[in-house]
């Protein structure tokens, strides 16, 4: 389904987010560190499609270096997940958005490394403002929404270390795993009007630390 980057698409995605009922706070939430990521919607760059922004983390970072990720990070003291997502967008990509640009939030995702991630869906109208911070981001990529709506965009596998399914997102020649793949998958499901949960989707063992 083609989704032009225009006001009608913004309204439709905002309505889809509003129709999505978030799960109540995770049982382990008090013991987990809060974090937030942005599902930042912008122009695809080629044609008029809507895309979301995916980053490749810088190779010199201490944690998860060289991995694919949605823009985001840990919440500062006293900061809400929405505030953290907007701050991280500014710090990582130079995108200065406000609460008026927020379309909704998805389910919190608890990670094996001790974080509870809140995905925040935002509308980034001025895509020309994107300026990746080389201290944090090696590259930034625009992934058209039609890409994640393909039937073969995601698959599931198993690992001996867990009874839970491992989700994988196929991007170009790479496999992107949870939490990023799980969050993108739920966003895909929200776009389709489905109340699909992802907290039980597993991460690969290398992401457990």
C-alpha positions as CSV (number, residue, x, y, z in Angstrom):
1,X,0.0,0.0,0.0
2,X,1.5,3.3,-1.1
3,X,1.5,6.0,1.6
4,X,2.4,9.4,0.2
5,X,4.2,11.7,2.7
6,X,1.3,14.2,3.1
7,X,-1.2,15.4,5.6
8,X,-3.7,12.6,4.8
9,X,-1.1,10.0,5.6
10,X,-0.2,11.8,8.8
11,X,-3.8,11.8,9.9
12,X,-4.3,8.2,9.0
13,X,-1.2,7.1,11.0
14,X,-2.2,9.2,13.9
15,X,-5.6,7.6,13.8
16,X,-4.1,4.1,13.7
17,X,-1.9,4.9,16.7
18,X,-4.9,6.3,18.6
19,X,-6.8,3.1,17.9
20,X,-4.0,1.0,19.3
21,X,-4.4,0.1,23.0
22,X,-1.0,0.0,24.7
23,X,-0.4,-2.8,27.3
24,X,-0.3,-1.7,30.9
25,X,3.2,-1.2,32.4
26,X,5.3,-4.3,32.3
27,X,5.6,-6.2,35.6
28,X,9.3,-5.8,35.7
29,X,9.2,-2.0,34.9
30,X,10.4,-0.8,38.3
31,X,13.6,-2.9,38.0
32,X,14.3,-1.8,34.4
33,X,16.0,1.3,33.2
34,X,13.7,3.4,31.0
35,X,14.6,4.2,27.4
36,X,12.8,5.5,24.4
37,X,13.2,5.3,20.6
38,X,11.6,7.3,17.8
39,X,9.8,5.8,14.9
40,X,10.4,9.0,12.9
41,X,8.3,9.3,9.7
42,X,9.6,11.4,6.9
43,X,9.8,11.5,3.1
44,X,11.4,8.4,1.5
45,X,13.7,10.5,-0.7
46,X,12.7,8.9,-3.9
47,X,9.1,9.5,-5.0
48,X,6.5,10.6,-2.5
49,X,6.4,7.7,-0.2
50,X,6.5,7.9,3.6
51,X,9.5,6.3,5.3
52,X,10.9,5.8,8.8
53,X,14.5,6.5,9.8
54,X,16.9,3.7,10.7
55,X,20.4,4.4,11.9
56,X,23.6,2.4,11.9
57,X,25.3,3.0,15.2
58,X,28.9,4.3,15.2
59,X,31.6,1.6,15.4
60,X,33.3,3.3,18.4
61,X,30.3,3.3,20.8
62,X,30.6,1.3,24.0
63,X,27.3,-0.5,23.6
64,X,25.7,-2.1,20.5
65,X,28.3,-0.5,18.2
66,X,27.8,-1.1,14.5
67,X,24.2,-2.3,15.0
68,X,21.0,-1.1,13.3
69,X,18.8,0.9,15.6
70,X,15.9,3.4,15.7
71,X,17.1,6.8,17.0
72,X,16.9,6.8,20.8
73,X,18.5,6.1,24.1
74,X,18.2,6.1,27.9
75,X,15.8,8.5,29.6
76,X,17.4,11.1,31.7
77,X,16.3,11.6,35.3
78,X,12.8,13.1,35.4
79,X,12.4,12.7,31.7
80,X,9.3,11.1,30.1
81,X,9.8,8.6,27.2
82,X,8.4,11.1,24.8
83,X,10.8,13.8,25.9
84,X,13.7,11.4,25.7
85,X,12.8,10.3,22.2
86,X,12.6,13.9,21.0
87,X,15.9,14.8,22.7
88,X,17.6,11.8,21.1
89,X,16.3,12.7,17.7
90,X,17.9,16.1,18.1
91,X,21.2,14.7,19.5
92,X,21.6,11.9,16.9
93,X,20.0,13.4,13.8
94,X,19.6,17.1,14.3
95,X,15.9,16.8,14.1
96,X,14.2,19.3,16.5
97,X,10.6,18.2,16.9
98,X,8.0,19.0,19.6
99,X,5.1,17.3,21.2
100,X,2.9,18.5,18.4
101,X,4.8,16.1,16.1
102,X,4.1,13.0,18.2
103,X,1.5,10.7,16.6
104,X,1.4,8.1,19.4
105,X,3.3,5.5,21.4
106,X,3.5,1.7,21.1
107,X,4.0,-1.0,23.7
108,X,7.0,-0.9,26.0
109,X,9.6,-3.6,25.1
110,X,11.7,-5.2,27.9
111,X,15.2,-6.0,26.8
112,X,17.5,-8.7,28.1
113,X,20.1,-6.1,28.9
114,X,17.8,-4.4,31.5
115,X,15.9,-1.7,29.6
116,X,12.3,-1.0,29.0
117,X,12.0,0.8,25.7
118,X,9.0,3.0,24.7
119,X,8.6,3.5,20.9
120,X,7.3,7.0,20.1
121,X,5.9,7.6,16.6
122,X,6.7,11.1,15.3
123,X,6.1,13.0,12.1
124,X,9.3,14.7,10.9
125,X,8.1,17.0,8.2
126,X,11.4,18.7,7.5
127,X,13.5,15.8,6.2
128,X,16.1,18.2,4.9
129,X,17.1,19.0,8.5
130,X,18.6,15.6,9.1
131,X,22.2,15.9,10.1
132,X,23.6,12.7,11.6
133,X,25.9,13.1,14.6
134,X,29.1,11.2,13.7
135,X,29.8,10.6,17.4
136,X,26.7,8.4,17.6
137,X,25.6,7.6,14.0
138,X,27.6,6.0,11.2
139,X,24.8,6.4,8.7
140,X,21.0,7.1,8.5
141,X,18.6,5.3,6.2
142,X,15.1,6.0,5.0
143,X,13.0,2.8,5.0
144,X,9.8,3.1,3.0
145,X,6.7,1.8,4.8
146,X,6.0,-0.4,1.8
147,X,9.2,-2.3,2.7
148,X,8.0,-3.4,6.1
149,X,4.5,-4.3,4.7
150,X,5.9,-7.0,2.4
151,X,5.0,-10.5,3.5
152,X,8.7,-11.5,3.5
153,X,10.0,-8.5,5.4
154,X,10.1,-10.4,8.7
155,X,10.6,-14.0,9.7
156,X,10.9,-16.0,13.0
157,X,13.4,-18.5,14.1
158,X,14.3,-20.4,17.3
159,X,17.5,-20.6,19.4
160,X,18.5,-23.3,21.9
161,X,18.9,-20.7,24.7
162,X,15.2,-19.7,24.7
163,X,11.7,-21.0,24.2
164,X,10.6,-17.7,22.7
165,X,10.6,-16.9,19.0
166,X,13.4,-14.8,17.6
167,X,12.2,-12.1,15.2
168,X,14.3,-10.9,12.2
169,X,13.7,-8.0,9.8
170,X,15.3,-8.4,6.4
171,X,16.8,-5.2,5.3
172,X,19.0,-5.2,2.2
173,X,21.6,-7.8,2.9
174,X,21.3,-7.5,6.7
175,X,19.2,-9.2,9.4
176,X,18.0,-6.8,12.0
177,X,16.9,-8.4,15.3
178,X,14.9,-7.4,18.4
179,X,14.5,-5.1,20.0
180,X,14.6,-3.0,16.8
181,X,12.9,-5.6,14.7
182,X,10.2,-6.2,17.2
183,X,9.3,-2.5,17.5
184,X,9.3,-2.1,13.7
185,X,7.1,-5.2,13.4
186,X,4.6,-3.8,15.9
187,X,4.4,-0.5,14.0
188,X,3.7,-2.5,10.8
189,X,0.9,-4.2,12.6
190,X,-0.5,-1.0,14.0
191,X,-0.6,0.4,10.4
192,X,-2.7,-2.6,9.4
193,X,-5.1,-2.1,12.4
194,X,-3.9,-5.1,14.3
195,X,-3.4,-5.3,18.1
196,X,-0.2,-7.4,17.8
197,X,2.0,-7.8,20.9
198,X,5.8,-8.2,20.7
199,X,7.2,-8.2,24.2
200,X,7.6,-11.9,24.1
201,X,9.6,-11.9,20.8
202,X,13.2,-12.9,21.6
203,X,16.5,-11.2,21.0
204,X,19.6,-13.1,19.7
205,X,22.0,-14.1,22.4
206,X,24.6,-11.5,21.4
207,X,22.1,-8.7,22.4
208,X,21.5,-10.1,25.9
209,X,24.3,-8.1,27.4
